[in-house]
Amino acid sequence: TVFKFRGEDAPSFGLGALGAELEHAARRDGGAAAMQILRDKSQMSTLFAPTGAGDTDWNHSKTSIEVSFDGFIRSADKADQCRSRRDVKGLDREVEKGSNAQKVTEWKPAFLRRQGTSPESTGLLPPWFESRSWLTKLKRSDAEVFRPKFALMQAGACTEHHRDNYGTLTWIKVLGGSQLLATWNMADGDSTPELSDNQEEHDEDFPWSTFAQLPSARLVFLDVGDVFFMRPGVYHRVFTLSAKVQLFGEFVGAATFVESLKSAKADRERPHCLKACDSRITMTSLFLAGLAAELGEVDEGPLQQALALGGLEALRAIRTLPDKYLDRCSRCLGFDADAACQQLLACPGL
């Protein structure tokens, strides 16, 4: 359910020369040094951090506060110093001081798109990976929602356990700092009340003994330079061990869509879950954009006409096509196209 790559085995995710500079600074002087470089490069004096309010809708209801970038860096550096001295009280004090701003997530500065790149490419990801993502096949305004972004966090920052929703595979490139991830699959989580997302609030203390008994339980340590992939629907909790800078993003493609659909349906059944995706982007729009991309140039009239309808009408039209067209769709996707259309039609607006 999760995959980690280190050193020379890590795929070429990152920011080129800037990424190398950040990693070098973080290894030498810590994650706060990498944050300072970003501060200087972006020329931004303030950032925004989530307050935790309105967690039911990531984009529209969640409130945020303005944070001094310089103050955030100083606090991150102090927290790291306390941790290295094993000063528990000092670390608790820094965590408490920064309780409203321990993390800055989904920061997408202008330089995170390289000049000269097409709408289908950010220039930040290996072509073999980015070209297979259906997210890049959406219209540009929708694809921007999924553009790679930064997360900056202080030592001591900790998430509640959750799933990254809307059915995306999550990828992470660590540019500074370290973290520990506890992960377990959706089947284990859904059958374990303490580790599911069936309730609106979770206990503050993580149930380690229960977690350890899960067949899919994994503890993953991520350090500077590591690349991490987490399949759709995987439950996880993140413990930030030292000031952290990471590039992260999402992926949906033919290889993940069946799991993506299952995870998105679970989100819909649990209204209190975070909704990290813009409401105008549906699994149907992703499926149709992905199917068109996998088919390539569609020169067969009935199939071309069906795709041109868009939305639920396109799904209905595809299902009425002769078997040879449905078989072609299934071969290109690697899964049963008709079954996927049925599931999407059964959940309008998913």
Buried (B, 14 or more C-beta within 10 A) or exposed (E): BBEBBEEEEBBBBBBEEBBEBBBBBBBEBBBBBBBBBBBEBBEEEEBBBBBEEEBEBBEEEBEBEEBEBEBBBBBBBBBBBBBEEEBEEBBEBBBEBBEEBBBBBBBEBEEBBEEEEEBBBBBBBEEEBBBBBBBBBBEEEBBEBBBBBBBBBBBBBBBBBBBBBBBBBBBBBBBBBBBBBBBBBBBBBBEBEBBBBEEEEBEEEBBEEEBEEBEBBBEBEBBBBBBBBBBBBBBBBBBBBBBBBBBBBBBBBBBBBBBBBBBBBBBBEBEEBBBBBBEEBBBBBBBBBBBBBBBEEBEEEBBEEBBEBEEBEBBEBBBEBEEEBBEBBBEBBEBBBBEBBEBBBEBEEB
